[in-house]
C-alpha cells in the first residue's frame, strides 16, 4: 500500500476512506474471480465448444489410443 498524507479536512478523510473501500472491493473481486474454479471450468468448456475441430481431434486421438492398447494386448 502507498502511504497517504494525513487528511486536511473531514471531506478529505471521507474521500480517502471511500477510495480505500473501492480499492479493497476491487481486490476482493479479483481474488474471488481468481479462485472461482467452477466459473473457470465453465468458461474453458465454453471455449472448447467453440472449437469443434479441436474437440473432434482430441476424441479421435483418445479412441485411437484405446484401440491401439486393445490391439496390442490381443497380440
PDB file of N, CA, C and O in Angstrom, chain B, residues numbered from 101:
ATOM      1  N   UNK B 101       0.835  -1.179   0.000  1.00  0.00           N
ATOM      2  CA  UNK B 101       0.000   0.000   0.000  1.00  0.00           C
ATOM      3  C   UNK B 101       0.877   1.238   0.000  1.00  0.00           C
ATOM      4  O   UNK B 101       2.011   1.229   0.478  1.00  0.00           O
ATOM      5  N   UNK B 102       0.323   2.282  -0.541  1.00  0.00           N
ATOM      6  CA  UNK B 102       1.060   3.538  -0.537  1.00  0.00           C
ATOM      7  C   UNK B 102       0.625   4.375   0.653  1.00  0.00           C
ATOM      8  O   UNK B 102      -0.537   4.369   1.059  1.00  0.00           O
ATOM      9  N   UNK B 103       1.577   5.082   1.187  1.00  0.00           N
ATOM     10  CA  UNK B 103       1.270   5.960   2.318  1.00  0.00           C
ATOM     11  C   UNK B 103       0.668   7.248   1.772  1.00  0.00           C
ATOM     12  O   UNK B 103       1.164   7.824   0.803  1.00  0.00           O
ATOM     13  N   UNK B 104      -0.391   7.679   2.402  1.00  0.00           N
ATOM     14  CA  UNK B 104      -1.010   8.943   2.022  1.00  0.00           C
ATOM     15  C   UNK B 104      -0.818   9.926   3.161  1.00  0.00           C
ATOM     16  O   UNK B 104      -0.788   9.540   4.330  1.00  0.00           O
ATOM     17  N   UNK B 105      -0.688  11.197   2.812  1.00  0.00           N
ATOM     18  CA  UNK B 105      -0.515  12.187   3.880  1.00  0.00           C
ATOM     19  C   UNK B 105      -1.787  12.271   4.716  1.00  0.00           C
ATOM     20  O   UNK B 105      -2.869  11.925   4.240  1.00  0.00           O
ATOM     21  N   UNK B 106      -1.663  12.723   5.941  1.00  0.00           N
ATOM     22  CA  UNK B 106      -2.851  12.841   6.790  1.00  0.00           C
ATOM     23  C   UNK B 106      -3.864  13.790   6.151  1.00  0.00           C
ATOM     24  O   UNK B 106      -3.484  14.768   5.507  1.00  0.00           O
ATOM     25  N   UNK B 107      -5.145  13.502   6.330  1.00  0.00           N
ATOM     26  CA  UNK B 107      -6.166  14.351   5.719  1.00  0.00           C
ATOM     27  C   UNK B 107      -6.163  15.757   6.308  1.00  0.00           C
ATOM     28  O   UNK B 107      -5.881  15.961   7.489  1.00  0.00           O
ATOM     29  N   UNK B 108      -6.484  16.708   5.456  1.00  0.00           N
ATOM     30  CA  UNK B 108      -6.524  18.098   5.894  1.00  0.00           C
ATOM     31  C   UNK B 108      -7.895  18.475   6.457  1.00  0.00           C
ATOM     32  O   UNK B 108      -8.018  19.400   7.261  1.00  0.00           O
ATOM     33  N   UNK B 109      -8.920  17.742   6.020  1.00  0.00           N
ATOM     34  CA  UNK B 109     -10.268  18.090   6.474  1.00  0.00           C
ATOM     35  C   UNK B 109     -11.120  16.827   6.564  1.00  0.00           C
ATOM     36  O   UNK B 109     -10.699  15.742   6.162  1.00  0.00           O
ATOM     37  N   UNK B 110     -12.312  16.992   7.094  1.00  0.00           N
ATOM     38  CA  UNK B 110     -13.263  15.878   7.192  1.00  0.00           C
ATOM     39  C   UNK B 110     -13.609  15.353   5.795  1.00  0.00           C
ATOM     40  O   UNK B 110     -13.691  14.141   5.598  1.00  0.00           O
ATOM     41  N   UNK B 111     -13.811  16.245   4.832  1.00  0.00           N
ATOM     42  CA  UNK B 111     -14.142  15.837   3.460  1.00  0.00           C
ATOM     43  C   UNK B 111     -13.006  15.016   2.846  1.00  0.00           C
ATOM     44  O   UNK B 111     -13.239  14.020   2.160  1.00  0.00           O
ATOM     45  N   UNK B 112     -11.783  15.453   3.105  1.00  0.00           N
ATOM     46  CA  UNK B 112     -10.621  14.736   2.579  1.00  0.00           C
ATOM     47  C   UNK B 112     -10.538  13.337   3.198  1.00  0.00           C
ATOM     48  O   UNK B 112     -10.243  12.367   2.500  1.00  0.00           O
ATOM     49  N   UNK B 113     -10.791  13.233   4.477  1.00  0.00           N
ATOM     50  CA  UNK B 113     -10.780  11.943   5.164  1.00  0.00           C
ATOM     51  C   UNK B 113     -11.851  11.018   4.581  1.00  0.00           C
ATOM     52  O   UNK B 113     -11.586   9.844   4.322  1.00  0.00           O
ATOM     53  N   UNK B 114     -13.047  11.540   4.376  1.00  0.00           N
ATOM     54  CA  UNK B 114     -14.125  10.730   3.792  1.00  0.00           C
ATOM     55  C   UNK B 114     -13.781  10.287   2.376  1.00  0.00           C
ATOM     56  O   UNK B 114     -14.100   9.163   1.988  1.00  0.00           O
ATOM     57  N   UNK B 115     -13.139  11.148   1.606  1.00  0.00           N
ATOM     58  CA  UNK B 115     -12.735  10.803   0.248  1.00  0.00           C
ATOM     59  C   UNK B 115     -11.690   9.682   0.262  1.00  0.00           C
ATOM     60  O   UNK B 115     -11.751   8.755  -0.545  1.00  0.00           O
ATOM     61  N   UNK B 116     -10.739   9.779   1.180  1.00  0.00           N
ATOM     62  CA  UNK B 116      -9.717   8.739   1.290  1.00  0.00           C
ATOM     63  C   UNK B 116     -10.336   7.407   1.713  1.00  0.00           C
ATOM     64  O   UNK B 116      -9.953   6.357   1.197  1.00  0.00           O
ATOM     65  N   UNK B 117     -11.269   7.438   2.627  1.00  0.00           N
ATOM     66  CA  UNK B 117     -11.936   6.206   3.073  1.00  0.00           C
ATOM     67  C   UNK B 117     -12.705   5.583   1.925  1.00  0.00           C
ATOM     68  O   UNK B 117     -12.651   4.368   1.732  1.00  0.00           O
ATOM     69  N   UNK B 118     -13.422   6.395   1.159  1.00  0.00           N
ATOM     70  CA  UNK B 118     -14.186   5.885   0.012  1.00  0.00           C
ATOM     71  C   UNK B 118     -13.245   5.281  -1.025  1.00  0.00           C
ATOM     72  O   UNK B 118     -13.555   4.243  -1.610  1.00  0.00           O
ATOM     73  N   UNK B 119     -12.113   5.911  -1.255  1.00  0.00           N
ATOM     74  CA  UNK B 119     -11.141   5.394  -2.220  1.00  0.00           C
ATOM     75  C   UNK B 119     -10.560   4.064  -1.738  1.00  0.00           C
ATOM     76  O   UNK B 119     -10.410   3.133  -2.529  1.00  0.00           O
ATOM     77  N   UNK B 120     -10.238   3.969  -0.470  1.00  0.00           N
ATOM     78  CA  UNK B 120      -9.694   2.730   0.071  1.00  0.00           C
ATOM     79  C   UNK B 120     -10.725   1.609   0.040  1.00  0.00           C
ATOM     80  O   UNK B 120     -10.376   0.457  -0.220  1.00  0.00           O
ATOM     81  N   UNK B 121     -11.987   1.931   0.301  1.00  0.00           N
ATOM     82  CA  UNK B 121     -13.043   0.922   0.202  1.00  0.00           C
ATOM     83  C   UNK B 121     -13.168   0.402  -1.223  1.00  0.00           C
ATOM     84  O   UNK B 121     -13.329  -0.799  -1.438  1.00  0.00           O
ATOM     85  N   UNK B 122     -13.093   1.305  -2.193  1.00  0.00           N
ATOM     86  CA  UNK B 122     -13.193   0.901  -3.591  1.00  0.00           C
ATOM     87  C   UNK B 122     -12.007   0.006  -3.987  1.00  0.00           C
ATOM     88  O   UNK B 122     -12.188  -0.998  -4.676  1.00  0.00           O
ATOM     89  N   UNK B 123     -10.806   0.372  -3.554  1.00  0.00           N
ATOM     90  CA  UNK B 123      -9.625  -0.447  -3.843  1.00  0.00           C
ATOM     91  C   UNK B 123      -9.752  -1.828  -3.195  1.00  0.00           C
ATOM     92  O   UNK B 123      -9.405  -2.837  -3.809  1.00  0.00           O
ATOM     93  N   UNK B 124     -10.240  -1.872  -1.974  1.00  0.00           N
ATOM     94  CA  UNK B 124     -10.422  -3.146  -1.280  1.00  0.00           C
ATOM     95  C   UNK B 124     -11.468  -4.007  -1.984  1.00  0.00           C
ATOM     96  O   UNK B 124     -11.286  -5.215  -2.135  1.00  0.00           O
ATOM     97  N   UNK B 125     -12.561  -3.382  -2.411  1.00  0.00           N
ATOM     98  CA  UNK B 125     -13.604  -4.121  -3.128  1.00  0.00           C
ATOM     99  C   UNK B 125     -13.048  -4.692  -4.434  1.00  0.00           C
ATOM    100  O   UNK B 125     -13.356  -5.829  -4.788  1.00  0.00           O
ATOM    101  N   UNK B 126     -12.236  -3.919  -5.149  1.00  0.00           N
ATOM    102  CA  UNK B 126     -11.625  -4.414  -6.388  1.00  0.00           C
ATOM    103  C   UNK B 126     -10.691  -5.584  -6.114  1.00  0.00           C
ATOM    104  O   UNK B 126     -10.655  -6.550  -6.877  1.00  0.00           O
ATOM    105  N   UNK B 127      -9.940  -5.496  -5.029  1.00  0.00           N
ATOM    106  CA  UNK B 127      -9.025  -6.577  -4.667  1.00  0.00           C
ATOM    107  C   UNK B 127      -9.801  -7.843  -4.313  1.00  0.00           C
ATOM    108  O   UNK B 127      -9.428  -8.937  -4.735  1.00  0.00           O
ATOM    109  N   UNK B 128     -10.862  -7.703  -3.551  1.00  0.00           N
ATOM    110  CA  UNK B 128     -11.685  -8.861  -3.177  1.00  0.00           C
ATOM    111  C   UNK B 128     -12.312  -9.482  -4.420  1.00  0.00           C
ATOM    112  O   UNK B 128     -12.341 -10.705  -4.554  1.00  0.00           O
ATOM    113  N   UNK B 129     -12.815  -8.651  -5.329  1.00  0.00           N
ATOM    114  CA  UNK B 129     -13.401  -9.166  -6.567  1.00  0.00           C
ATOM    115  C   UNK B 129     -12.368  -9.929  -7.398  1.00  0.00           C
ATOM    116  O   UNK B 129     -12.670 -10.987  -7.950  1.00  0.00           O
ATOM    117  N   UNK B 130     -11.160  -9.394  -7.485  1.00  0.00           N
ATOM    118  CA  UNK B 130     -10.102 -10.051  -8.249  1.00  0.00           C
ATOM    119  C   UNK B 130      -9.738 -11.398  -7.619  1.00  0.00           C
ATOM    120  O   UNK B 130      -9.550 -12.383  -8.332  1.00  0.00           O
ATOM    121  N   UNK B 131      -9.639 -11.445  -6.302  1.00  0.00           N
ATOM    122  CA  UNK B 131      -9.324 -12.701  -5.621  1.00  0.00           C
ATOM    123  C   UNK B 131     -10.447 -13.720  -5.797  1.00  0.00           C
ATOM    124  O   UNK B 131     -10.196 -14.906  -6.012  1.00  0.00           O
ATOM    125  N   UNK B 132     -11.667 -13.250  -5.704  1.00  0.00           N
ATOM    126  CA  UNK B 132     -12.809 -14.152  -5.871  1.00  0.00           C
ATOM    127  C   UNK B 132     -12.819 -14.741  -7.279  1.00  0.00           C
ATOM    128  O   UNK B 132     -13.065 -15.935  -7.448  1.00  0.00           O
ATOM    129  N   UNK B 133     -12.556 -13.923  -8.277  1.00  0.00           N
ATOM    130  CA  UNK B 133     -12.517 -14.415  -9.663  1.00  0.00           C
ATOM    131  C   UNK B 133     -11.364 -15.396  -9.855  1.00  0.00           C
ATOM    132  O   UNK B 133     -11.499 -16.384 -10.577  1.00  0.00           O
ATOM    133  N   UNK B 134     -10.243 -15.127  -9.215  1.00  0.00           N
ATOM    134  CA  UNK B 134      -9.065 -15.990  -9.371  1.00  0.00           C
ATOM    135  C   UNK B 134      -9.301 -17.374  -8.786  1.00  0.00           C
ATOM    136  O   UNK B 134      -8.817 -18.364  -9.336  1.00  0.00           O
ATOM    137  N   UNK B 135     -10.032 -17.462  -7.689  1.00  0.00           N
ATOM    138  CA  UNK B 135     -10.218 -18.738  -7.014  1.00  0.00           C
ATOM    139  C   UNK B 135     -11.566 -19.397  -7.296  1.00  0.00           C
ATOM    140  O   UNK B 135     -11.911 -20.390  -6.654  1.00  0.00           O
ATOM    141  N   UNK B 136     -12.330 -18.861  -8.243  1.00  0.00           N
ATOM    142  CA  UNK B 136     -13.620 -19.450  -8.608  1.00  0.00           C
ATOM    143  C   UNK B 136     -13.381 -20.521  -9.675  1.00  0.00           C
ATOM    144  O   UNK B 136     -13.471 -20.253 -10.873  1.00  0.00           O
ATOM    145  N   UNK B 137     -13.076 -21.735  -9.218  1.00  0.00           N
ATOM    146  CA  UNK B 137     -12.709 -22.835 -10.108  1.00  0.00           C
ATOM    147  C   UNK B 137     -13.884 -23.232 -10.992  1.00  0.00           C
ATOM    148  O   UNK B 137     -13.703 -23.519 -12.175  1.00  0.00           O
ATOM    149  N   UNK B 138     -15.071 -23.247 -10.430  1.00  0.00           N
ATOM    150  CA  UNK B 138     -16.253 -23.660 -11.190  1.00  0.00           C
ATOM    151  C   UNK B 138     -16.478 -22.722 -12.382  1.00  0.00           C
ATOM    152  O   UNK B 138     -16.749 -23.181 -13.491  1.00  0.00           O
ATOM    153  N   UNK B 139     -16.367 -21.425 -12.154  1.00  0.00           N
ATOM    154  CA  UNK B 139     -16.560 -20.461 -13.239  1.00  0.00           C
ATOM    155  C   UNK B 139     -15.464 -20.589 -14.292  1.00  0.00           C
ATOM    156  O   UNK B 139     -15.731 -20.473 -15.488  1.00  0.00           O
ATOM    157  N   UNK B 140     -14.226 -20.829 -13.847  1.00  0.00           N
ATOM    158  CA  UNK B 140     -13.129 -21.015 -14.800  1.00  0.00           C
ATOM    159  C   UNK B 140     -13.366 -22.248 -15.662  1.00  0.00           C
ATOM    160  O   UNK B 140     -13.129 -22.219 -16.869  1.00  0.00           O
ATOM    161  N   UNK B 141     -13.833 -23.326 -15.046  1.00  0.00           N
ATOM    162  CA  UNK B 141     -14.081 -24.563 -15.789  1.00  0.00           C
ATOM    163  C   UNK B 141     -15.198 -24.360 -16.806  1.00  0.00           C
ATOM    164  O   UNK B 141     -15.092 -24.830 -17.938  1.00  0.00           O
ATOM    165  N   UNK B 142     -16.255 -23.675 -16.422  1.00  0.00           N
ATOM    166  CA  UNK B 142     -17.344 -23.404 -17.359  1.00  0.00           C
ATOM    167  C   UNK B 142     -16.859 -22.551 -18.525  1.00  0.00           C
ATOM    168  O   UNK B 142     -17.230 -22.788 -19.675  1.00  0.00           O
ATOM    169  N   UNK B 143     -16.035 -21.566 -18.225  1.00  0.00           N
ATOM    170  CA  UNK B 143     -15.505 -20.692 -19.269  1.00  0.00           C
ATOM    171  C   UNK B 143     -14.635 -21.490 -20.245  1.00  0.00           C
ATOM    172  O   UNK B 143     -14.743 -21.323 -21.460  1.00  0.00           O
ATOM    173  N   UNK B 144     -13.784 -22.346 -19.711  1.00  0.00           N
ATOM    174  CA  UNK B 144     -12.903 -23.147 -20.561  1.00  0.00           C
ATOM    175  C   UNK B 144     -13.717 -24.126 -21.401  1.00  0.00           C
ATOM    176  O   UNK B 144     -13.408 -24.334 -22.574  1.00  0.00           O
ATOM    177  N   UNK B 145     -14.747 -24.726 -20.818  1.00  0.00           N
ATOM    178  CA  UNK B 145     -15.603 -25.643 -21.563  1.00  0.00           C
ATOM    179  C   UNK B 145     -16.317 -24.902 -22.684  1.00  0.00           C
ATOM    180  O   UNK B 145     -16.475 -25.441 -23.779  1.00  0.00           O
ATOM    181  N   UNK B 146     -16.742 -23.688 -22.427  1.00  0.00           N
ATOM    182  CA  UNK B 146     -17.369 -22.881 -23.473  1.00  0.00           C
ATOM    183  C   UNK B 146     -16.411 -22.568 -24.600  1.00  0.00           C
ATOM    184  O   UNK B 146     -16.795 -22.577 -25.770  1.00  0.00           O
ATOM    185  N   UNK B 147     -15.158 -22.288 -24.253  1.00  0.00           N
ATOM    186  CA  UNK B 147     -14.147 -22.038 -25.287  1.00  0.00           C
ATOM    187  C   UNK B 147     -13.926 -23.286 -26.136  1.00  0.00           C
ATOM    188  O   UNK B 147     -13.811 -23.194 -27.358  1.00  0.00           O
ATOM    189  N   UNK B 148     -13.865 -24.442 -25.496  1.00  0.00           N
ATOM    190  CA  UNK B 148     -13.633 -25.674 -26.239  1.00  0.00           C
ATOM    191  C   UNK B 148     -14.809 -26.016 -27.147  1.00  0.00           C
ATOM    192  O   UNK B 148     -14.618 -26.573 -28.228  1.00  0.00           O
ATOM    193  N   UNK B 149     -16.018 -25.688 -26.714  1.00  0.00           N
ATOM    194  CA  UNK B 149     -17.185 -25.950 -27.562  1.00  0.00           C
ATOM    195  C   UNK B 149     -17.148 -25.099 -28.822  1.00  0.00           C
ATOM    196  O   UNK B 149     -17.732 -25.466 -29.842  1.00  0.00           O
ATOM    197  N   UNK B 150     -16.469 -23.974 -28.753  1.00  0.00           N
ATOM    198  CA  UNK B 150     -16.350 -23.099 -29.916  1.00  0.00           C
ATOM    199  C   UNK B 150     -15.330 -23.643 -30.917  1.00  0.00           C
ATOM    200  O   UNK B 150     -15.237 -23.139 -32.037  1.00  0.00           O
ATOM    201  N   UNK B 151     -14.579 -24.645 -30.534  1.00  0.00           N
ATOM    202  CA  UNK B 151     -13.550 -25.226 -31.402  1.00  0.00           C
ATOM    203  C   UNK B 151     -13.857 -26.701 -31.626  1.00  0.00           C
ATOM    204  O   UNK B 151     -13.176 -27.558 -31.063  1.00  0.00           O
ATOM    205  N   UNK B 152     -14.874 -27.022 -32.443  1.00  0.00           N
ATOM    206  CA  UNK B 152     -15.269 -28.419 -32.619  1.00  0.00           C
ATOM    207  C   UNK B 152     -14.180 -29.267 -33.272  1.00  0.00           C
ATOM    208  O   UNK B 152     -14.118 -30.471 -33.024  1.00  0.00           O
ATOM    209  N   UNK B 153     -13.330 -28.679 -34.089  1.00  0.00           N
ATOM    210  CA  UNK B 153     -12.254 -29.444 -34.715  1.00  0.00           C
ATOM    211  C   UNK B 153     -11.283 -29.939 -33.647  1.00  0.00           C
ATOM    212  O   UNK B 153     -10.829 -31.082 -33.702  1.00  0.00           O
ATOM    213  N   UNK B 154     -10.970 -29.104 -32.697  1.00  0.00           N
ATOM    214  CA  UNK B 154     -10.063 -29.490 -31.620  1.00  0.00           C
ATOM    215  C   UNK B 154     -10.682 -30.595 -30.776  1.00  0.00           C
ATOM    216  O   UNK B 154     -10.016 -31.577 -30.447  1.00  0.00           O
ATOM    217  N   UNK B 155     -11.948 -30.439 -30.430  1.00  0.00           N
ATOM    218  CA  UNK B 155     -12.630 -31.447 -29.625  1.00  0.00           C
ATOM    219  C   UNK B 155     -12.693 -32.766 -30.392  1.00  0.00           C
ATOM    220  O   UNK B 155     -12.464 -33.833 -29.822  1.00  0.00           O
ATOM    221  N   UNK B 156     -13.003 -32.691 -31.674  1.00  0.00           N
ATOM    222  CA  UNK B 156     -13.042 -33.897 -32.505  1.00  0.00           C
ATOM    223  C   UNK B 156     -11.677 -34.554 -32.602  1.00  0.00           C
ATOM    224  O   UNK B 156     -11.572 -35.779 -32.563  1.00  0.00           O
ATOM    225  N   UNK B 157     -10.646 -33.759 -32.728  1.00  0.00           N
ATOM    226  CA  UNK B 157      -9.289 -34.297 -32.798  1.00  0.00           C
ATOM    227  C   UNK B 157      -8.879 -34.990 -31.517  1.00  0.00           C
ATOM    228  O   UNK B 157      -8.263 -36.055 -31.547  1.00  0.00           O
ATOM    229  N   UNK B 158      -9.215 -34.393 -30.403  1.00  0.00           N
ATOM    230  CA  UNK B 158      -8.894 -34.993 -29.104  1.00  0.00           C
ATOM    231  C   UNK B 158      -9.668 -36.293 -28.928  1.00  0.00           C
ATOM    232  O   UNK B 158      -9.118 -37.288 -28.459  1.00  0.00           O
ATOM    233  N   UNK B 159     -10.943 -36.285 -29.304  1.00  0.00           N
ATOM    234  CA  UNK B 159     -11.756 -37.503 -29.190  1.00  0.00           C
ATOM    235  C   UNK B 159     -11.195 -38.597 -30.096  1.00  0.00           C
ATOM    236  O   UNK B 159     -11.109 -39.754 -29.686  1.00  0.00           O
ATOM    237  N   UNK B 160     -10.815 -38.245 -31.314  1.00  0.00           N
ATOM    238  CA  UNK B 160     -10.243 -39.225 -32.238  1.00  0.00           C
ATOM    239  C   UNK B 160      -8.946 -39.804 -31.670  1.00  0.00           C
ATOM    240  O   UNK B 160      -8.726 -41.014 -31.731  1.00  0.00           O
ATOM    241  N   UNK B 161      -8.094 -38.945 -31.122  1.00  0.00           N
ATOM    242  CA  UNK B 161      -6.829 -39.399 -30.553  1.00  0.00           C
ATOM    243  C   UNK B 161      -7.068 -40.347 -29.380  1.00  0.00           C
ATOM    244  O   UNK B 161      -6.369 -41.350 -29.242  1.00  0.00           O
ATOM    245  N   UNK B 162      -8.042 -40.038 -28.542  1.00  0.00           N
ATOM    246  CA  UNK B 162      -8.343 -40.900 -27.401  1.00  0.00           C
ATOM    247  C   UNK B 162      -8.858 -42.260 -27.870  1.00  0.00           C
ATOM    248  O   UNK B 162      -8.455 -43.294 -27.337  1.00  0.00           O
ATOM    249  N   UNK B 163      -9.743 -42.263 -28.861  1.00  0.00           N
ATOM    250  CA  UNK B 163     -10.276 -43.523 -29.390  1.00  0.00           C
ATOM    251  C   UNK B 163      -9.172 -44.333 -30.041  1.00  0.00           C
ATOM    252  O   UNK B 163      -9.112 -45.550 -29.868  1.00  0.00           O
ATOM    253  N   UNK B 164      -8.294 -43.671 -30.791  1.00  0.00           N
ATOM    254  CA  UNK B 164      -7.189 -44.362 -31.449  1.00  0.00           C
ATOM    255  C   UNK B 164      -6.254 -44.982 -30.412  1.00  0.00           C
ATOM    256  O   UNK B 164      -5.773 -46.100 -30.596  1.00  0.00           O
ATOM    257  N   UNK B 165      -6.000 -44.263 -29.333  1.00  0.00           N
ATOM    258  CA  UNK B 165      -5.116 -44.780 -28.280  1.00  0.00           C
ATOM    259  C   UNK B 165      -5.730 -46.001 -27.614  1.00  0.00           C
ATOM    260  O   UNK B 165      -5.033 -46.987 -27.375  1.00  0.00           O
ATOM    261  N   UNK B 166      -7.012 -45.953 -27.312  1.00  0.00           N
ATOM    262  CA  UNK B 166      -7.690 -47.100 -26.703  1.00  0.00           C
ATOM    263  C   UNK B 166      -7.662 -48.292 -27.656  1.00  0.00           C
ATOM    264  O   UNK B 166      -7.403 -49.418 -27.233  1.00  0.00           O
ATOM    265  N   UNK B 167      -7.922 -48.053 -28.926  1.00  0.00           N
ATOM    266  CA  UNK B 167      -7.906 -49.130 -29.917  1.00  0.00           C
ATOM    267  C   UNK B 167      -6.506 -49.738 -30.028  1.00  0.00           C
ATOM    268  O   UNK B 167      -6.368 -50.957 -30.132  1.00  0.00           O
ATOM    269  N   UNK B 168      -5.484 -48.910 -30.009  1.00  0.00           N
ATOM    270  CA  UNK B 168      -4.106 -49.409 -30.092  1.00  0.00           C
ATOM    271  C   UNK B 168      -3.771 -50.275 -28.878  1.00  0.00           C
ATOM    272  O   UNK B 168      -3.151 -51.329 -29.024  1.00  0.00           O
ATOM    273  N   UNK B 169      -4.169 -49.847 -27.701  1.00  0.00           N
ATOM    274  CA  UNK B 169      -3.889 -50.624 -26.480  1.00  0.00           C
ATOM    275  C   UNK B 169      -4.598 -51.981 -26.545  1.00  0.00           C
ATOM    276  O   UNK B 169      -4.010 -53.014 -26.226  1.00  0.00           O
ATOM    277  N   UNK B 170      -5.855 -51.965 -26.957  1.00  0.00           N
ATOM    278  CA  UNK B 170      -6.606 -53.238 -27.075  1.00  0.00           C
ATOM    279  C   UNK B 170      -5.966 -54.135 -28.109  1.00  0.00           C
ATOM    280  O   UNK B 170      -5.810 -55.332 -27.870  1.00  0.00           O
ATOM    281  N   UNK B 171      -5.592 -53.593 -29.249  1.00  0.00           N
ATOM    282  CA  UNK B 171      -4.982 -54.383 -30.317  1.00  0.00           C
ATOM    283  C   UNK B 171      -3.665 -54.998 -29.857  1.00  0.00           C
ATOM    284  O   UNK B 171      -3.387 -56.161 -30.150  1.00  0.00           O
ATOM    285  N   UNK B 172      -2.852 -54.224 -29.137  1.00  0.00           N
ATOM    286  CA  UNK B 172      -1.547 -54.739 -28.667  1.00  0.00           C
ATOM    287  C   UNK B 172      -1.709 -55.815 -27.612  1.00  0.00           C
ATOM    288  O   UNK B 172      -0.908 -56.749 -27.564  1.00  0.00           O
ATOM    289  N   UNK B 173      -2.715 -55.713 -26.773  1.00  0.00           N
ATOM    290  CA  UNK B 173      -2.929 -56.720 -25.751  1.00  0.00           C
ATOM    291  C   UNK B 173      -3.412 -58.047 -26.350  1.00  0.00           C
ATOM    292  O   UNK B 173      -3.124 -59.114 -25.808  1.00  0.00           O
ATOM    293  N   UNK B 174      -4.124 -57.980 -27.437  1.00  0.00           N
ATOM    294  CA  UNK B 174      -4.640 -59.203 -28.063  1.00  0.00           C
ATOM    295  C   UNK B 174      -3.561 -59.924 -28.866  1.00  0.00           C
ATOM    296  O   UNK B 174      -3.743 -61.095 -29.201  1.00  0.00           O
ATOM    297  N   UNK B 175      -2.483 -59.290 -29.178  1.00  0.00           N
ATOM    298  CA  UNK B 175      -1.429 -59.914 -29.981  1.00  0.00           C
ATOM    299  C   UNK B 175      -0.544 -60.760 -29.150  1.00  0.00           C
ATOM    300  O   UNK B 175       0.398 -61.362 -29.666  1.00  0.00           O
TER     301      UNK B 175
END
